[in-house]
Every structure is written in structure tokens, then in C-alpha cells.
Amino acid sequence: MAHQKPNRWDAIMKKSIISAAKSKSIIDRVEVTSETLTGRGGLSLFVRYLRNVGIYPQLETFFRSLRRSRKGQPVTEIFKQLFCFFLDGTSRHLVHFDALARDPGYAGAIETAPESMLSSHAVKRFFGSFWWPHIYLFRHLLQRLFVWRLGLASPEVVILGVVPAP
């Protein structure tokens, strides 16, 4: 098999895996505790996957303009909390972010400092500034991630389509 020339996405992935996240709330051990923990333990693995796959630098590059002041949360932190909210699926309502902000177990599970948790108002402001050009950039990012993952798996056949419901 011929050696493939590394593309720009591979270089970004390697760099981001090496540099890792700047979060100070990284889980480094698991112990027994008497405190109440959230039942969402899979979210910590999901957050680690997002960090290791290197999507955070891409999000920062594509969506830096969404952050209008240095006062709020970084764009990568907002996306991380949104991705976890969507994956968790406990609630479909944005006001649930207020309940999550008061849950230190949830904050620990997603490796975020409790004071950095988003409020429902912050999420609404973020979605208010997310308009068509940003949607295009997000779709482009997902396509690049998809193609990168296909390159890693190298399947013989890829079938894309929608299967009708029975």
C-alpha cells in the first residue's frame, strides 16, 4: 500500500492530542465517596473523546467570532457543555442548564469547574448569535471530522442514505 501524504486535518489532530485541554478540572482518579454523584458517568468518557479527537481547536478557529467579550466562557467550553447536554438527553429544555449549573456532580463528570457552568440565558444568547454562516461552518467541521474518521477506519464500502421507517 502506498504511503499517503498526511493532510492538514491529521496535523491538527496530532497537535491537539499532544497539547490536550487547558481545563483544571480533569479527572485523574476514581474513588469511593459519600457525596452524591450524577448517574451520567459516560459523559466523562465522551468529554475525554472530544478532547482527544482534537475538535476543540477547530471549534475555536471556526467560532472565535461568536465570543464578543472576554467576560464569558470560551467557545470550546460552551460547545463542550452543549454537546454533553445533547448527548445526555435528560431534558430537551434549555432551562435545564440552570439545574445542571447547580449540580456539582454533573460539573465534575464533564470536567468543568462548577463556577464555569452555563446558565440558560448564556445558552440562549449563544444560540441567538449562531446564524447561517456559523451553521455552514459547523456542517463543514462535521464533514471534515467524518472524512477524517473514514480515513482512519478505511472501510471498503460506505453507504450513505436514509432508510424509510417500517
MOMO-V223383 format. One record per helix or strand of 2 or more residues. SS is the DSSP state (H for helix, E for strand). FROM is the first residue (numbers start at 1). TO is the last residue. If there is no record, write none. Layout:
SS:FROM:TO ; SS:FROM:TO
This chain:
H:8:19 ; H:42:53 ; H:55:66 ; H:75:88 ; H:96:101 ; H:104:109 ; H:114:116 ; H:120:129 ; H:132:153
